């Protein structure tokens, strides 16, 4: 059983972590077809949308530049992704959005930073099962859906994927 812990989980973590940053910002991630009602509760501020989409564009570029990590690069990838998402959260939070959709998006980003920190710690301890489970938790936050509800088109994009 120990032999399986060194091969299969390592392969799974590469697949998981390659998509971690994208899942944090990707549209519709983990949400299915149900409505969360997040778009009710007021209009979205155009200054919030402009500022958040600019911050997301910068974060998306940096995440795309990280590429897909090799097995020995996973921890560094997670740590860099954590820093980028934390910076994004701070920038977006400073924009002081007041609508429900804006607030839910900012809160989900904050929760994502915490999960990415736990993922880095799990990778540091070579607990790849925990990394995989934590990536599932990221999906449950539906950050991409929340970005769409807040009218944040750039924030809802998958980093490194060009629209045709």
N, CA and C of each residue as an Amber inpcrd file, in Angstrom:
protein
   492
   0.8160000  -1.1820000   0.0000000   0.0000000   0.0000000   0.0000000
   0.8630000   1.2500000   0.0000000   2.0100000   1.2150000   0.6730000
   2.8750000   2.3860000   0.6790000   3.3940000   2.6940000  -0.7130000
   3.6180000   1.6860000  -1.5200000   4.0760000   1.9100000  -2.8830000
   3.0730000   2.7000000  -3.7010000   1.7950000   2.4830000  -3.4450000
   0.7560000   3.2180000  -4.1590000   0.7490000   4.6890000  -3.7350000
   1.0980000   4.9810000  -2.4920000   1.0920000   6.3670000  -2.0190000
   2.1330000   7.2110000  -2.7430000   3.1730000   6.5990000  -3.2670000
   4.2110000   7.3950000  -3.9080000   4.0020000   7.5650000  -5.4060000
   3.1790000   6.7520000  -6.0190000   2.9900000   6.9150000  -7.4540000
   1.6580000   7.5530000  -7.8100000   0.5760000   6.9000000  -7.4950000
  -0.7270000   7.4200000  -7.8950000  -1.0420000   8.7930000  -7.2910000
  -0.8700000   8.9960000  -5.9850000  -1.1570000  10.3250000  -5.4510000
  -0.2840000  11.4180000  -6.0640000   0.9720000  11.1190000  -6.3680000
   1.8170000  12.1340000  -7.0040000   1.2500000  12.5200000  -8.3620000
   0.7810000  11.5550000  -9.1060000   0.1840000  11.8560000 -10.4130000
  -1.1080000  12.6440000 -10.2290000  -1.9000000  12.2790000  -9.2280000
  -3.1430000  12.9830000  -8.9700000  -2.8870000  14.4240000  -8.5410000
  -1.8640000  14.6350000  -7.7410000  -1.5910000  15.9970000  -7.2970000
  -1.1710000  16.8700000  -8.4720000  -0.4410000  16.3200000  -9.4150000
  -0.0670000  17.1050000 -10.5860000  -1.2970000  17.5380000 -11.3630000
  -2.2140000  16.6210000 -11.5620000  -3.4450000  16.9660000 -12.2640000
  -4.2590000  17.9660000 -11.4690000  -4.3450000  17.7490000 -10.1690000
  -5.1310000  18.6320000  -9.3120000  -4.5330000  20.0190000  -9.2590000
  -3.2530000  20.1000000  -8.9710000  -2.6460000  21.4100000  -8.7950000
  -2.5210000  22.1690000 -10.1020000  -2.4030000  21.4720000 -11.2120000
  -2.3510000  22.1710000 -12.4960000  -3.6360000  22.9440000 -12.7310000
  -4.7090000  22.4760000 -12.1250000  -5.9990000  23.1250000 -12.3190000
  -6.4330000  23.9810000 -11.1330000  -5.6720000  23.9820000 -10.0420000
  -6.0910000  24.6940000  -8.8370000  -6.3750000  26.1600000  -9.1150000
  -5.4200000  26.8490000  -9.6730000  -5.6070000  28.2790000  -9.9130000
  -6.7600000  28.5240000 -10.8700000  -6.8540000  27.6950000 -11.8910000
  -7.9510000  27.8490000 -12.8330000  -9.2880000  27.6080000 -12.1520000
  -9.3430000  26.6370000 -11.2620000 -10.6010000  26.3440000 -10.5790000
 -11.0170000  27.4950000  -9.6790000 -10.0430000  28.1720000  -9.1240000
 -10.3720000  29.2880000  -8.2540000 -11.0610000  30.3880000  -9.0450000
 -10.6790000  30.5630000 -10.2960000 -11.2180000  31.6610000 -11.0830000
 -12.1380000  31.2280000 -12.2140000 -12.2660000  29.9200000 -12.4350000
 -12.9800000  29.4310000 -13.6100000 -14.4940000  29.5640000 -13.4660000
 -15.1150000  29.8590000 -14.5520000 -16.5670000  30.0210000 -14.5880000
 -17.2770000  28.6930000 -14.4120000 -18.3120000  28.6970000 -13.5720000
 -19.1900000  27.5440000 -13.4300000 -18.5900000  26.3730000 -12.6980000
 -17.4560000  26.5410000 -12.0810000 -16.7570000  25.4290000 -11.4600000
 -17.5270000  24.8650000 -10.2740000 -17.8830000  23.6040000 -10.3470000
 -18.5030000  22.9320000  -9.2200000 -19.9120000  23.3670000  -8.9040000
 -20.5240000  24.1300000  -9.7760000 -21.8120000  24.6930000  -9.4110000
 -23.0150000  23.9770000  -9.9360000 -22.8780000  23.1960000 -10.9740000
 -24.0450000  22.5660000 -11.5600000 -24.9810000  23.6030000 -12.1390000
 -26.2590000  23.3030000 -12.1930000 -27.2080000  24.2230000 -12.7920000
 -28.0330000  24.9960000 -11.7990000 -27.8140000  24.8060000 -10.5140000
 -28.6690000  25.4690000  -9.5380000 -28.2550000  26.9170000  -9.3260000
 -29.2240000  27.7300000  -9.0470000 -28.9820000  29.1440000  -8.7980000
 -28.7920000  29.3640000  -7.3190000 -27.7710000  30.1670000  -6.9750000
 -27.5220000  30.4420000  -5.5710000 -28.2330000  31.6960000  -5.1190000
 -28.8260000  32.4170000  -6.0450000 -29.5020000  33.6420000  -5.6910000
 -28.5490000  34.7800000  -5.3960000 -27.2820000  34.6390000  -5.7800000
 -26.2930000  35.6370000  -5.4240000 -26.4470000  36.9270000  -6.1970000
 -27.1670000  36.9170000  -7.3000000 -27.3010000  38.1440000  -8.0680000
 -28.3710000  39.0690000  -7.5020000 -29.1640000  38.5760000  -6.5560000
 -30.1380000  39.4640000  -5.9310000 -29.4480000  40.2500000  -4.8320000
 -29.9030000  41.4640000  -4.6170000 -29.3240000  42.2300000  -3.5340000
 -28.6440000  43.4840000  -4.0010000 -29.0550000  44.0120000  -5.1410000
 -28.5230000  45.3010000  -5.5560000 -27.7060000  45.2220000  -6.8150000
 -27.4590000  46.4010000  -7.3520000 -26.6900000  46.4910000  -8.5810000
 -25.2020000  46.3630000  -8.2960000 -24.4850000  45.9270000  -9.3060000
 -23.0470000  45.7940000  -9.1970000 -22.4210000  47.1220000  -9.6090000
 -21.5040000  47.6040000  -8.8100000 -20.8280000  48.8730000  -9.0720000
 -19.8800000  48.7430000 -10.2630000 -19.9740000  49.7030000 -11.2110000
 -19.0960000  49.6440000 -12.3800000 -17.6380000  49.8390000 -11.9880000
 -17.3620000  50.6230000 -10.9520000 -15.9700000  50.7930000 -10.5270000
 -15.4410000  49.5030000  -9.9090000 -16.3020000  48.7480000  -9.2190000
 -15.8980000  47.4560000  -8.6810000 -15.5660000  46.5070000  -9.8280000
 -16.4450000  46.4530000 -10.8250000 -16.2430000  45.5550000 -11.9690000
 -14.9430000  45.8990000 -12.6910000 -14.7280000  47.1680000 -12.9770000
 -13.5230000  47.5930000 -13.6930000 -12.2680000  47.2340000 -12.9040000
 -12.2500000  47.5680000 -11.6250000 -11.0780000  47.2990000 -10.7920000
 -10.8290000  45.8210000 -10.5920000 -11.8980000  45.0710000 -10.3180000
 -11.7490000  43.6370000 -10.0780000 -11.2960000  42.9200000 -11.3440000
 -11.8970000  43.2680000 -12.4870000 -11.4880000  42.6140000 -13.7310000
 -10.0330000  42.9380000 -14.0790000  -9.5860000  44.1390000 -13.7870000
  -8.1750000  44.4950000 -14.0200000  -7.2710000  43.6470000 -13.1210000
  -7.6240000  43.5230000 -11.8360000  -6.8420000  42.7120000 -10.9020000
  -6.8480000  41.2420000 -11.3230000  -8.0070000  40.7540000 -11.7670000
  -8.0990000  39.3620000 -12.2160000  -7.2750000  39.1210000 -13.4720000
  -7.2710000  40.0900000 -14.3860000  -6.4650000  39.9490000 -15.5990000
  -4.9930000  39.7940000 -15.2680000  -4.5230000  40.5960000 -14.3300000
  -3.1330000  40.5100000 -13.8860000  -2.8510000  39.1540000 -13.2350000
  -3.7470000  38.7260000 -12.3440000  -3.5790000  37.4320000 -11.6700000
  -3.6300000  36.2880000 -12.6770000  -4.5620000  36.3540000 -13.6260000
  -4.6690000  35.3000000 -14.6400000  -3.3910000  35.1710000 -15.4580000
  -2.7990000  36.3070000 -15.8330000  -1.5320000  36.2790000 -16.5800000
  -0.4350000  35.5940000 -15.7790000  -0.3360000  35.9490000 -14.5140000
   0.7130000  35.3740000 -13.6680000   0.4840000  33.8820000 -13.4180000
  -0.7650000  33.4970000 -13.2590000  -1.0800000  32.0850000 -13.0590000
  -0.7690000  31.2910000 -14.3290000  -1.1570000  31.8230000 -15.4740000
  -0.8700000  31.1450000 -16.7430000   0.6360000  30.9940000 -16.9470000
   1.4140000  31.9950000 -16.5170000   2.8660000  31.9540000 -16.6750000
   3.5080000  30.8630000 -15.8180000   2.8180000  30.4170000 -14.7770000
   3.3650000  29.3500000 -13.9350000   3.4480000  28.0270000 -14.6880000
   2.5700000  27.8520000 -15.6730000   2.5580000  26.6090000 -16.4370000
   2.0960000  25.4350000 -15.5930000   2.3140000  24.2500000 -16.1160000
   1.9590000  23.0200000 -15.4090000   3.1960000  22.5330000 -14.6660000
   3.0860000  22.3460000 -13.3580000   4.2660000  21.9570000 -12.5820000
   4.6570000  20.5040000 -12.8120000   5.9510000  20.2600000 -12.7300000
   6.4480000  18.8930000 -12.6960000   6.3130000  18.4100000 -11.2550000
   6.4860000  17.1480000 -11.0260000   6.2740000  16.5680000  -9.7030000
   7.0590000  17.3040000  -8.6210000   8.2980000  17.6460000  -8.8870000
   9.1220000  18.3000000  -7.8680000   8.8320000  19.7970000  -7.7460000
   7.9200000  20.3230000  -8.5580000   7.5760000  21.7430000  -8.5320000
   6.2040000  22.0330000  -7.9210000   5.4970000  21.0030000  -7.4990000
   4.1230000  21.1570000  -7.0430000   4.0260000  22.0940000  -5.8360000
   4.8880000  21.9140000  -4.8560000   4.8200000  22.7590000  -3.6680000
   5.0520000  24.2210000  -4.0390000   6.0560000  24.4910000  -4.8350000
   6.3150000  25.8650000  -5.2630000   5.1520000  26.4410000  -6.0490000
   4.5430000  25.6330000  -6.8860000   3.3840000  26.0600000  -7.6680000
   2.2390000  26.4640000  -6.7410000   1.9640000  25.6200000  -5.7580000
   0.8870000  25.9200000  -4.8190000   1.1810000  27.1860000  -4.0180000
   2.4210000  27.3210000  -3.5710000   2.7890000  28.5070000  -2.7970000
   2.6440000  29.7810000  -3.6290000   3.0870000  29.7330000  -4.8830000
   2.9670000  30.9050000  -5.7550000   1.5050000  31.2190000  -6.0520000
   0.7200000  30.1820000  -6.2880000  -0.7020000  30.3740000  -6.5510000
  -1.3900000  30.9860000  -5.3330000  -1.0410000  30.4960000  -4.1600000
  -1.6090000  31.0360000  -2.9230000  -1.3190000  32.5340000  -2.8030000
  -0.0850000  32.9210000  -3.0590000   0.2960000  34.3390000  -2.9660000
  -0.4900000  35.1680000  -3.9790000  -0.5960000  34.6740000  -5.2090000
  -1.3150000  35.4090000  -6.2510000  -2.7930000  35.5880000  -5.9020000
  -3.4170000  34.5430000  -5.4000000  -4.8380000  34.6350000  -5.0610000
  -5.0200000  35.5080000  -3.8200000  -4.0820000  35.4540000  -2.8920000
  -4.1650000  36.3260000  -1.7210000  -4.0540000  37.8000000  -2.1390000
  -3.1240000  38.0970000  -3.0450000  -2.9920000  39.4690000  -3.5520000
  -4.2540000  39.9020000  -4.2910000  -4.8100000  39.0030000  -5.0930000
  -6.0490000  39.2960000  -5.8070000  -7.1640000  39.5950000  -4.8030000
  -7.2850000  38.7530000  -3.7900000  -8.3160000  38.9670000  -2.7760000
  -8.1640000  40.3370000  -2.1230000  -6.9540000  40.6900000  -1.7610000
  -6.7220000  41.9930000  -1.1150000  -7.0850000  43.1520000  -2.0360000
  -6.7050000  43.0300000  -3.3190000  -7.0270000  44.0990000  -4.2820000
  -8.5360000  44.2480000  -4.4650000  -9.2170000  43.1310000  -4.6360000
 -10.6590000  43.1630000  -4.8790000 -11.3980000  43.6090000  -3.6220000
 -10.9530000  43.1490000  -2.4720000 -11.5860000  43.5370000  -1.2170000
 -11.4600000  45.0470000  -0.9910000 -10.3580000  45.6370000  -1.4070000
 -10.1360000  47.0790000  -1.2390000 -11.0700000  47.9130000  -2.1170000
 -11.6750000  47.2950000  -3.1170000 -12.5780000  48.0220000  -4.0120000
 -13.9290000  48.3090000  -3.3700000 -14.2080000  47.7210000  -2.2520000
 -15.4010000  47.9700000  -1.4580000 -16.6880000  47.8220000  -2.2580000
 -16.8760000  46.6590000  -2.8110000 -18.1560000  46.3730000  -3.4530000
 -19.2220000  46.2040000  -2.3850000 -20.4220000  46.6770000  -2.6760000
 -21.4670000  46.6320000  -1.6490000 -22.6240000  45.6990000  -1.9890000
 -22.6980000  45.2390000  -3.2110000 -23.7870000  44.3460000  -3.5950000
 -23.5560000  42.9400000  -3.0670000 -24.6290000  42.1790000  -3.0060000
 -24.5480000  40.7990000  -2.5290000 -23.5980000  39.9750000  -3.3780000
 -23.6970000  40.0990000  -4.6950000 -22.8400000  39.3160000  -5.5860000
 -21.3680000  39.6800000  -5.3840000 -21.0840000  40.9460000  -5.2320000
 -19.7090000  41.3930000  -5.0030000 -19.1700000  40.8350000  -3.6900000
 -19.9790000  40.9360000  -2.6570000 -19.5820000  40.4610000  -1.3350000
 -19.3320000  38.9570000  -1.3460000 -20.2040000  38.2040000  -1.9760000
 -20.0420000  36.7500000  -2.0340000 -18.7750000  36.3700000  -2.7970000
 -18.4760000  37.0920000  -3.8710000 -17.2670000  36.8190000  -4.6370000
 -16.0240000  37.0710000  -3.7800000 -15.9810000  38.2020000  -3.1060000
 -14.8310000  38.5510000  -2.2700000 -14.6700000  37.5360000  -1.1360000
 -15.7630000  37.1320000  -0.5290000 -15.7020000  36.1390000   0.5470000
 -15.1770000  34.7980000   0.0430000 -15.6200000  34.3830000  -1.1340000
 -15.1600000  33.1160000  -1.7020000 -13.6650000  33.1660000  -2.0200000
 -13.1810000  34.3090000  -2.5070000 -11.7450000  34.4490000  -2.7420000
 -10.9740000  34.3110000  -1.4340000 -11.4710000  34.9390000  -0.3800000
 -10.8210000  34.8420000   0.9240000 -10.7580000  33.4100000   1.4270000
 -11.8500000  32.6730000   1.2730000 -11.8780000  31.2660000   1.6660000
 -10.9050000  30.4520000   0.8160000 -10.7910000  30.8050000  -0.4540000
  -9.8840000  30.0900000  -1.3570000  -8.4360000  30.2550000  -0.9270000
  -8.0800000  31.4340000  -0.4490000  -6.7120000  31.6730000   0.0320000
  -6.4030000  30.7250000   1.1860000  -7.3550000  30.5770000   2.0960000
  -7.1560000  29.6860000   3.2480000  -6.9740000  28.2470000   2.7840000
  -7.8000000  27.8140000   1.8440000  -7.6980000  26.4400000   1.3390000
  -6.3680000  26.2350000   0.6130000  -5.9480000  27.2150000  -0.1800000
  -4.6500000  27.0960000  -0.8570000  -3.5120000  26.9960000   0.1520000
  -3.6160000  27.7070000   1.2630000  -2.6120000  27.6000000   2.3140000
  -2.5920000  26.1830000   2.8900000  -3.7690000  25.6180000   3.1330000
  -3.8430000  24.2400000   3.6350000  -3.2930000  23.2580000   2.6010000
  -3.5470000  23.5260000   1.3260000  -3.0200000  22.6560000   0.2740000
  -1.4960000  22.7110000   0.2480000  -0.9270000  23.8990000   0.3870000
   0.5340000  24.0310000   0.4250000   1.1070000  23.2540000   1.6010000
   0.4710000  23.4000000   2.7560000   0.9380000  22.6730000   3.9420000
   0.8450000  21.1650000   3.7380000  -0.2400000  20.7110000   3.1420000
  -0.3940000  19.2690000   2.8890000   0.6580000  18.7770000   1.9020000
   0.9380000  19.5510000   0.8640000   1.9650000  19.1590000  -0.1070000
   3.3410000  19.1400000   0.5490000   3.5930000  20.1130000   1.4120000
   4.8630000  20.1760000   2.1370000   5.0610000  18.9050000   2.9690000
   3.9540000  18.3670000   3.5060000   3.9980000  17.1450000   4.3120000
   3.7760000  15.8840000   3.4840000   3.7430000  16.0450000   2.1730000
   3.5260000  14.9430000   1.2280000   2.2220000  14.1940000   1.5140000
   1.2100000  14.9250000   1.9480000  -0.1160000  14.3650000   2.1810000
  -0.9720000  14.6700000   0.9500000  -0.7670000  13.8840000  -0.0840000
  -1.3780000  14.1660000  -1.3690000  -2.8740000  13.8700000  -1.3920000
  -3.3240000  12.9750000  -0.5220000  -4.7650000  12.7490000  -0.4080000
  -5.4500000  14.0160000   0.0980000  -4.8320000  14.6790000   1.0690000
  -5.3940000  15.9180000   1.6040000  -5.4100000  17.0070000   0.5390000
  -4.3700000  17.0770000  -0.2760000  -4.3220000  18.0810000  -1.3430000
  -5.4940000  17.8770000  -2.2920000  -5.7270000  16.6420000  -2.6520000
  -6.8330000  16.3250000  -3.5620000  -8.1810000  16.6920000  -2.9310000
  -8.3670000  16.3350000  -1.6630000  -9.6170000  16.6550000  -0.9760000
  -9.8140000  18.1700000  -0.8700000  -8.7470000  18.8850000  -0.5890000
  -8.8390000  20.3410000  -0.4760000  -9.1550000  20.9800000  -1.8180000
  -8.6470000  20.4130000  -2.9000000  -8.9750000  20.9690000  -4.2160000
 -10.4690000  20.8110000  -4.4930000 -11.0540000  19.7270000  -3.9990000
 -12.5040000  19.5580000  -4.1290000 -13.2430000  20.6560000  -3.3570000
 -12.7030000  21.0420000  -2.2170000 -13.3100000  22.1150000  -1.4250000
 -13.2720000  23.4330000  -2.1960000 -12.1810000  23.6890000  -2.9020000
 -12.0920000  24.8990000  -3.7280000 -13.2110000  24.9320000  -4.7590000
 -13.4610000  23.8090000  -5.3750000 -14.5080000  23.7250000  -6.3950000
 -15.8660000  24.0910000  -5.7910000 -16.0980000  23.6390000  -4.5600000
 -17.3800000  23.8960000  -3.9030000 -17.6380000  25.3860000  -3.6710000
 -16.6010000  26.2080000  -3.6460000 -16.7890000  27.6410000  -3.4310000
 -17.3850000  28.3390000  -4.6550000 -17.3260000  27.7130000  -5.8230000
 -17.9410000  28.2330000  -7.0550000 -17.5130000  29.6700000  -7.3490000
 -16.2340000  29.9430000  -7.2080000 -15.7350000  31.3050000  -7.3850000
 -16.0450000  31.8340000  -8.7800000 -15.9220000  30.9960000  -9.7760000
 -16.2260000  31.4260000 -11.1410000 -17.6780000  31.8360000 -11.3070000
 -18.5840000  31.0530000 -10.7540000 -20.0030000  31.3990000 -10.8120000
 -20.2680000  32.7150000 -10.0980000 -19.6270000  32.8850000  -8.9550000
 -19.8160000  34.1110000  -8.1810000 -19.2490000  35.3100000  -8.9320000
 -18.1610000  35.1040000  -9.6560000 -17.6030000  36.1850000 -10.4810000
 -18.6010000  36.5710000 -11.5660000 -19.1960000  35.5800000 -12.2010000
 -20.2000000  35.8740000 -13.2300000 -21.3880000  36.6210000 -12.6460000
 -21.8430000  36.2070000 -11.4740000 -22.9820000  36.8680000 -10.8290000
 -22.6620000  38.3270000 -10.4990000 -21.3830000  38.5970000 -10.2370000
 -20.9470000  39.9670000  -9.9410000 -20.5380000  40.7120000 -11.2140000
 -20.8300000  40.0970000 -12.3810000 -20.5460000  40.6990000 -13.6860000
 -19.0530000  40.9010000 -13.9390000 -18.2390000  40.0140000 -13.3800000
 -16.7890000  40.0790000 -13.5410000 -16.3670000  39.0890000 -14.6310000
 -16.3320000  39.5380000 -15.8710000 -16.0480000  38.6350000 -16.9800000
 -14.6190000  38.1160000 -16.9590000 -13.6560000  38.9670000 -16.6740000
 -12.2540000  38.5300000 -16.6510000 -12.0220000  37.5870000 -15.4720000
 -12.6340000  37.8830000 -14.3340000 -12.4760000  37.0390000 -13.1640000
 -13.0770000  35.6560000 -13.3650000 -14.0090000  35.5190000 -14.2730000
 -14.6490000  34.2340000 -14.5340000 -13.9090000  33.4180000 -15.5980000
 -12.8340000  33.9670000 -16.1680000 -12.0720000  33.2590000 -17.1980000
 -11.1090000  32.2630000 -16.5890000 -10.7920000  31.2450000 -17.3630000
  -9.7660000  30.2710000 -16.9780000  -8.4060000  30.8520000 -17.3810000
  -7.4790000  30.9740000 -16.4400000  -6.1610000  31.5190000 -16.7780000
  -5.4850000  30.7110000 -17.8840000  -4.9480000  31.4240000 -18.8660000
  -4.2010000  30.7880000 -19.9410000  -5.0340000  30.1980000 -21.0550000
  -6.3580000  30.3500000 -20.9940000  -7.2320000  29.8110000 -22.0360000
  -7.8150000  30.9780000 -22.8180000  -7.5080000  31.0020000 -24.1060000
  -8.0080000  32.0750000 -24.9740000  -9.4050000  31.7030000 -25.4520000
 -10.2900000  32.6800000 -25.4750000 -11.6280000  32.4570000 -26.0180000
 -11.5560000  32.5910000 -27.5260000 -12.2840000  31.7140000 -28.2310000
 -12.2470000  31.7820000 -29.6970000 -13.4090000  32.5510000 -30.2650000
